[in-house]
Structures are given as structure tokens and as C-alpha cells.
Amino acid sequence: MENTSLKNSEHGASLDVIIIGAGFAGLGMGTQLTREGKRSFVILERADDVGGTWRDNHYPGAACDVPSHLYSFSFRPNAEWSRMFASQQEILEYLRNAAEEENLLERIVFHAEVTSARWDDQSSHWIVNTPQGRFVGKALITAVGHLSEPKLPNIDGLSEFSGDLFHSARWDDVVQLEGKRIGIIGSGATAIQVLPEVAKVASGVVVFQRSAPYVTPRPDRAYSEEEKGLFRKMPETMQELRKEMFWSNEERYAQRRGTPALVSTAAKVAIDHLHRQITDPELRQKLTPNYTFGCKRVLKSNDYYPAFTQEHVELETGGIDRVEGNRVFTKDGVPHKLDVLISCTGFEATDLPISYRVTGRNGILLSTNWANGMQAYATTAVHGFPNMWIISGPNTGLGHNSAVYIAEAQIDYIMGALDFKDESGLPQLEVSESAEEAYMGRLDRLAEGTVWLTGGCKSWYVDHRNGRLTTLWPEPAYTFRQVNSTFDAQAYLPSGEDYTDDRSLVTVP
């Protein structure tokens, strides 16, 4: 995509807002700023196209596991979704169209990876450095998300693998998979999409499973031309469908609270799905999870289990010991000779890489501030980092509903913060330490008793450094909007003053 960026502030006046990232969150924020039309801003994007994780994750079979009409902007409904669950390419095209139609391309600077962002207390501005130059702005908004930096497993000799090695989020399109012996590390949301596609062309596939996932049926289907025609003629039908999908997903939240009857019922759906598709007792046992339903992400697939019934597909559950040359040794000493090794091992979700490049008041790195785990007031503001807000950061993940819904709530909060700052004539707006700590204390109490902390599994939802649920929102999604979408000036009282906001974060029965 051609770079039609506006010139940076090194060559002109400072900006009102600097946004980092051109995925769903960054484009959503940019759209609202454009529609409002009051502030100058720029979106800094490290790649050459918009889309974020939907640009980077173009592996075979990549698709969303949230329904298309829900996994999209509420202010940009799309009558042309081809399926109930859209593919990666279709979602990427949706975001490209949004960037073009909302006139964002002229405000995006591509190939502009942020190398440093520093708060200057004297001028009350953020100074952001990129390969495309320096940008200066009154406010900084990070919108890089949880799923932006791939995480490779710590396996002895992995980096010296003599075949082709790559992470699923950095798929190597040059590597030919036809007739190859392929290893897949992991069994999460990406692996269950990759395996069926890779198995179609490989001579042999070995899946190195760390823990068996719960997999439920995927109720996917194509939308008919008649349905799409109705969406075009009556856009309100899309909003009704979106609402229906949202509340249907919300019903699943009760399972995450650890209510035994509900957890048992939900788990039965997944186990029945496994038993219908896998008849071999030994293979079925290997694919049976040994932790509480919902403790890890619940997956949706109709073709993952059937892939294992093919003679050339093998499941290894003993764990990888080491890699030597083109051989992967399991802990029982068995070697697997492979041509290609694909790591489907997730992202740096609890230790965001952007935090190592953002410096706040008194020269403190955000990563240092988060050394014992990330946290933010209302999931967006961090004490010590004035005029900075975060989208898709701490406690914004969901195990049951749409991340786009969450990002929109945060965007509303930030728009309120920017309005308050300008209307009050304040050069700096910084959340108080007491407000941040009080907020996090309440979130910790809400997380108690959920399956994520008591379900007997290890997952990226929980930070190993402190045992806290730092990536997920521990409540139903609709309460996220209730609590976190409206700016509250009282939380920004000068440091040292007690925070007295008594808005409840109460679990709905």
C-alpha cells in the first residue's frame, strides 16, 4: 500500500494526538478523531499496510472465531460478509476499506516502527522517534494489541534447526510445503486452523501438543445473496443480528465464573464433539483436556480432530526435549526427522514489547513500571505517564466475546479524556496512583474464583510473575463498557489525594 503519510512534526507544528498501530484499535481511534474533526493526529504503523494481526497472520486456514457481524466496528456495519466466520483475507479487506473510506491513509505513516516514545515534562509533549523521523504530540495512544509480537518456545537447539523454521504469525510463503515432513509446535487457536490445511499437502505431519484444548463445533456457513441483499436494504437488521450474537456470547461468560453445573454442561459439548470425531481410544485420550473447561481459550473447529485420523498425521504429547539438525527429539528420546517446523506458540501477551520503548515521567520505562505485571486504570491510563492512553492493553482480553467491542469502549473513554483535557485547558492529564491501585485491587477481587485462576492450567491469561489475571477482563463484556467507557475526571486528581470513586465492579448473578 502506497505511503501517503502527512509530514511529521519535525517539519511542522506538533500534533494533538499520536497513535501507534494501524490495526482494529488504531483505525477505530483514527476514525473517531476524523469524524469529530477537531484534532490533528497521525497513525504510526511499522509495516507497509494496515490490519495489524490480520495482516501478519496470513497462515493457511486463518479465520476469526467470533462471528463477522460482531467482529467489526459497530459504526461500520458490513453487508458483504461472505460467511458467519470471516477469513483473514476478508477481515483485512474490511480494514483496508475502512482506512480508505474514513480518509485515514493520508494520516498513516508506514514503515514507521516506534523506536522510542518519551514524555517531555517541560513542554508537556510526547516525543516519538521512528525510521521515518521524529513526531511530537500532546497525547500518545498505543494501539498495538496483545497479539503483535510472536513468542517462540524455549527449546534447546531450536534456533539451529537445519530445515525451514518460522512462527505462524511470520508465515514464510516462499517455503514449499507440498510433500514435506512438517512439525507443528502447539495446539491452540492457530494450530487447529493450520493443521487441517497443512495436512492436505504434506507427506507427513507431527503435532507436538503441550496440552489438549477444548474444541467445540464451529457453526459456520455462507451468507446467501438474499441475506446480504436484506442487509444492504435494511441495515438495522445487521445491528439486530449483531446484538443477538453479542448476548448469545455473553451467556457463555457464566461458565468462566466456575459455576460447576454450567462448566460441566459446556465441557460436555466439547467432549461429545471429540468423541463423535475420534473413535480410537488411545488418540481420544491424548486429545482429552485435563483441566477445567474455560481455563484456557475454548476453540472452535470441525476439521481439527478429523485431521488426526489421517495416516500421515501423528500426535506427540510427551513434550520436546531438544532439536538437533533436522531432528526433533521428544523427552522419551524418539527423533522426528522434519523438513519444516512451524511454531504456533502465541504471543508476548503479558509482557508487551512496546512497553520497553515508552518512557514516562522521571525517565521511567513503562516496562520498568510493569516489571511485576502490567496494569492500568480503566484499562487505559497508567500513573507516571501523562497524556498517554492504551487500547488493547491490560485486562482487555476476552475469553467469550468480541475484542472489537472492548476497543470501542476504550476509544469512547479516550475521546472523553481528550475533550476534558482541552476544555479544562490542562497541559497534562495523569491518573493518580491511588485511583490505579484501587481499580486494580477491585479487579483482583473480581478475578477470584474464576476458572482462569482456579481451573488447574497455565495460560497466557495469567502473568507468571505475579499470578494475576492481567490480560483478561474478569467480567461479562457488557460490564466492561459500563465501567470503562466513560471518562472520570476524579481519577485524575493530583497524586497524593485519595481516590473516592465508588462505582461498583459487581459480578452480575
N, C-alpha and C positions, 0 to 999 in steps of 0.2 A: 504494500500500500504506500502510495507516494506521501512523503512528509510535507504537509502544507502548514507546518507549525508557525505560530506567531513568534516574533523575535523575543528573546528573553530579556530579563530586566537588566542585564549587563549593558544593553544597548538602549535602554529607555527607563521609564518610571517603574517603580515597584508595583507588584501585583497585589490585589486584595487577597487572593487565595491561590495556593499551590497544591495540586492534587497529585499524589503518587499512585500510578497504576491506572490502566485503561481496561479493566475487566468490568464485570457487572457493577461493582460498587463505585468505581471511579467514573464510569459512564453515567450511572444514575445520579451521582452527585453533580457532575457536569451538566446534565440535562436540567436539573432543578435550578442551578445557577444561571443557565442560559435563559430558561423560561422566565425567571424573575427579572433578569436584565439589569441588575443594579451593581454587579461587581465584576471586576476584571479577574480572570483566572487562567491558569494553564494546567494541562494534564501531562505529566512526565511519564513516558512509557519506555521501558528498557528494550522492547522488541520492535519489530517493524510493522506490527499490526495490532489492532485492538483484540480483546477477547479473553485475556488472562488465562486462567486454567483451561478454558475451552479452546484456546489457540494452541496451548502447549500440549495438551493431552489428546493427540490425534491417533492414538493406537487403534488397531483393528477392533471393531465392536464397541468403541467408545460411545456412550449414550448416558442420558440422565435417568436417575431412578426416582425423580419427582415428576409428576405429570406436567406436560409442556405448558398448559394454560395457567398453571400455578407457578412454575419455574420461569417467570418472565415478569417484566415490570407491570404493575397494576395500571400505570399511566401510559403504557404502550401495549395494549392487547394485540394479539396476532391471530387473525382469522385463518392464516395459511398453514398453521402447524399440520404436518402430514400425519403425525401419529400421536397417540396418547403420551408416549415417552419419546422425546425427540432425540435424534442422533447428535453427536458432537458437531458435525458439519452444519446441521440445521441451526443449532444454537449459536454457532459462530456467525453464521449469516445474519441471524436476528440481531446480534450485537453490532455487526458491521453496518447494517441498515440503520440501527439506532444512532450510531455515531454520525452517519452521513445526514440523515433526515433531521437530527437535532442540531445540525451545524457545529458539531464538535471537532471535526477533523482540522479545522483551521486553528483550534486551540490545543491540539495534541502535538507534543514534540516526541517523535520516535527516536529510537537508539539513544535514549536519554536515561540510562540507568543511574539512579541516585548513588553517588559515591559517599556523600556526606550531607547531612542537614543539621545546621547549627543555629540555636537560638541566640540572637544578639540582644542582650538586655538593655543596652544603651539606646538602641534605635527601635526596640520592640518589633523586630522583624526576624523572620527565618531566612537564613542564607543557605541555599541548596546548590550543591555542585554536581554536575553531570558531564559526560563527554561532549555534550552539546553547549556547554557553557554554564555560567552561574545565573541562578534565579533568586530574586529577593521578593518575599511576600509577607504580608501582615499575618496570614494564617496558613497553617500547614495541615493537610488532611492526608493521612496514609490510608490507602485502599488496596493493599497488596494481598490480603487474604491469608487463610491458613494453608492453602494448597498451592503454594507457588514455588517452594524450594524442595526438590526431591531429596529423599533420605535413603542412602544406601546402607545395607546391613553391615555390621562389623563382623566380617568373616575372614579368617586368616587366608591370605593369598588371593582374595577376590580380585583385587586391582591388577593382578598379574595373570588373570585368565587369558589363555592364548587364543581363544575364539573371539567372537563378537559379543561384547558386553554393553548393555545400556539399560537405563531406567525407563519405565513405561512412559513417564512424563517427558522424556527426551528421546522418543522413538526414532530409531535410525532407519529412515526409509530406503537408504542405499543397500542395507543388508537384505539379501535374498533369503527367504525362509523356506522356499519350496525344497522338499526333500532333505531338509536339515534335521539334525538331532537337537532339540530345543529344551532348555530348562527354564522353568518359571519359578521364581522365588516369591512366595507369598500366596495368600488365599483370601484376600479382601475384595473390596468393591471393584478394583481394577482387574485383578486376576480372574474373577469369574466372567468378565467380559472378554479378556484376552484369550483364555484357554480355548473356548469353542472355535474361535476364528483361526488360531494358530494350528489347532489340531486338524483343520481341513487341508493344510498344505504340507505339514511336517512329516518326516518319516518316523519320528518318534518324539514324544513329549514326556518330560518328567516334571511333575508339580511338587515342589518342596513346601509342604504345608507346615506352618508353625502352629496354628490352631484352627480347628474346623469352624467355619462360620455357620450361623443360622441362615438358611436360604429359603425364601418364600416364593410362591408363584408370582410371575410378572404379568399382570393383566393388560398386556399391550395389544393395541390394534390400530389399524389405519383409520383416519377420519375420512368419511365419504365426501364426494363433491357436494352432495346435498347438505351435509352438515356444515361444511366450510362456507357454502352459499348462505346458509342461515346466519352464520357468524358475521358475514360481511353485511348482510341486510339488517340484522338486529344485534349490534354489538353488545347490548345488555345481556344477551344470552351467554356471552363469554364470561361476563362478570358473575353471572349466576352459577355457571359451571365452576369457575374459579373458587367461589365461596363454598360450593358443595365439596370440592376437592380438599379445600383447606380444613373444613370441620371434620371431614372423614379422617384426615391425617391426625387431627387433634385428638380424636378418640383413642388413638394408639398411645398417647402420652401416658395414660394411666398405667400402662404396662411397665413403664420406666420407674414408676414410684415403688415398684416392688410388691404390689398387691398380689398375693400368692395365686388366687383364682384367675386373675386376668393374665398374669405371667404364664401360668400353666396352659391356659387356653390358647394364647398366642404361640407358645412354644410347640404345641401340638400341631398347629397348622404347618410349621416348618418341618417338624419330624415326619408328619404324614407325607409331605411333599418329597422328602428324602426317600422314604420307604416305597413310595409309588414308582420312583425313577431308578432306584438302586435295589436290586434283588439279592446280590451277592452279600452274604452275612459279614464277611471279613471287610470288604470295601465299605459296606454300610457303617460298620463300627468305626472305621477310620474317619468317616465323614460326619460322625455324630459329635456335636459340641459337648464340652464337659464343663460349661459354666452357665450361669443364669441368662435366660433369654433377654436381649436388650443391653447386656453389659458391654458388648461390642456392637458395631453397626450391623443392623439386620439387613440382609441383602435380598435382591430380587432377581431371579433368573429362571428361565425354562429350559436352558440348554447347557448349564454348567454341569449338573450331575450326569446327564447322558454322555457328555464328553468322556467321562471316565470309563464308560462301558466299551469303548473302542480298544481294540487290542494293542494299538501302538501308544496308548496313553497310560502313564504309570503315576501312582500317588505315593510319595515318600513322606512319612510322618516322624521319622527318627531324628530329624534335625541335621543341619550341615555342620561338619567338623572343620573342613578346610577345602581349599581349591589348589590343585597342582596342575599347571599346564592347562590342558583342556578337559581335565577330570575333576568332578565334584565328588568329594568323599563325605558320606553320611557318618554319623557318630558310631555306627556299628561297623565301620570300615569298608563299606561297599562303595566302589567307584562307579560314577556315571560319566561316560565319555560323551561330551557335548560339543556342538559347533557354535551354538548361540545360547547366551544366558541373559534372561530378561528379569530385571528386578522390579517387582510390583510391591514395593515396600513402603509406600506412603511418603509423607512429607514432614518437614520440621514444623509441626503444628504447635507445639508448646514452647518453642524457642525461636521466635520469628527472626529471621536474618536481618530484616530491616531495622530491628532494634539495635543492632551493632553499628548502625550508621547515623543514628539520630541522637544529637546531643542537646540536652535541655539547659536549664538554669544551673549556674556554677560549674559548667563543664561536665555534667554527669550524663553518661551514656544511658539511653533507655535500657540497654541490655544489662547494665550495672544496676539500675533501678529495679529490674526484673530478675535479678540474679537468683532469687528464691521462688521464681514463678511470676508470670505476667498477671497484671490486674489493672482495672480502670473503673473509675466512677461512671455509672450508667453505661458501662462497656465502651465508652468513647474517650473519656478525659483522664489524664494522668497528672497527679500533683508533681510540680517541678518542671512541667513542660507547657508553658503558657501558649495560648492561641494555637494549640495543637489538638486535633481530634482524630480518632481511629475508627475506621469502618472495618468490620470483619476481623476484629482483634479478640481480646479476652472475652470469654463467656458468650460468644455469639453463634457457636455451632449448634446444630440441632440433630437429634437422632431420629426425628419423625416427621419433619415438615420442611418448608422451603426456605433456603438461605436468602433468597431474594427478598422475601417478606421482612426478614430481620434487617437486611441492609437498608431497606426503605425506611424503616422505623428510625434507624440511626441517622439517615440523611435528614429526616424531619427534625431530629434533635439538633443536629449541627446547624441547620438553617435557622433554628430558633436562637442558637448561641450567637451566630454571626449577626443576626438582627439586634439582639440585646447589646452586643458589644458596640455596634455602630450607633444605635440610638442613645446609648449611655455615654458615648464619647470616650470609652475606656481604651487606652492603647494596649492593655494587657488583660487577659481573662484567664485565670488559673484556678482550677478546682482546689479546694482546701484538702489538706491531708486528712483531717478528721472526717470529712464527707466521704472520701475514698475508702478509708478504713471501715467506717460504719457500714457503707454499702457492701463491701466485700465480706464483712462479718455476717451480714444477713444472707448473702448468697451461700456462704459456707453452711449456715444452719439449714437452708432450704435443700442443699445437696445431700444432707444426711439422710440415710435410709434409701436412697435411690439405688437402682441396680448398678449404676456406674461405679459406686464406691463399695457396694456390698455383694456384687454379683460373682466374685471369685475369678475375675480375669484382669489382665493387663491390657490397656488400650491407650491410644493417643489422646483420649478424652481427659485423662488424669496425668498431671505433671509428676514425674517420679521424684522431683526434687523436694516436693512438699506434700504430696499426697492429696492435693486439692483438685477439684474439678474446675480446671482453668479454661478449657476450650468450649465447653457446652453451657447453654442456658439450662438451668435445672428445673424449669417450669414449663407449662404449655407455651406455645409460641405466641398466643394472643396476649398473654400477660407480659411478654417482652415489650409489645407495643404500649400497653397500659403504663408500664413503669419507665420505659427508656426512650420514648419518642418525644416527650415534651421537655423543653429546656427549663431547668430550675435554677434561678439566679442565686438562691440561698446557699447552694452547694459551693458557690464561688466567693463566699465571704473571705476576707483576709485570713491568711494562715494564723492559727492560734485561736481563732474564735470557734466555739463549739458548733457543730452541725446539728440542727434540731429537726430536720425534715422527718416527719413520722409517717410518710407514705408507706403503706404496707406492701410487702412482698409475700403474699399469702397464697399457699397452695390451695387451689380450688378442689373441693372434695370430689 
